[in-house]
Amino acid sequence: DMPPSEVVKSYEEPAKLVALTESGVKDAWLSLALMFHMNQLPLTRQLTELCGNVWSKTLGGQRAQRIEFLLLHEFHARKHLVPDRLPKSERERVARAAGLKRSGDDDFDMMPPDDIEADIGGGGGTGKK
């Protein structure tokens, strides 16, 4: 294993570059062995068939899309009508109009200090000591 700061230096000497390459190959084989041990391919295929999406996108790890397809599949099975998805620009406009923020950290800017402590868990001596 090589720390990230040493990766750039490994290109200076052929022996270090070979060691870096061998480490990468070893990591790839370990990932492949873990994938086979966990039966990942059959599980992802079942998930893809259940969701009705494309297997390559499931293997690509696009979790939000898998969840969306699962929900759409379940809504369809229960005969619910699902509205068309808004384009990204429209979703952003609606979020701005609703006053939603992009980051959860911004919420602390609007809160009084006592509320921040309570929200973080430091909250004003209400716990047992």
Buried (B, 14 or more C-beta within 10 A) or exposed (E): EEEEEEEEEBEEEEEBEEEBEEBEEEEEEEEEEEBEEEEBEEEBEEBBEEBEBEEEBBBEEBEEBBEBBBEBBEEEEEEEEEEEEEEEEEEEEEEEEEEEEEEEEEEEEEEEEEEBEBEEEEEEEEEEE
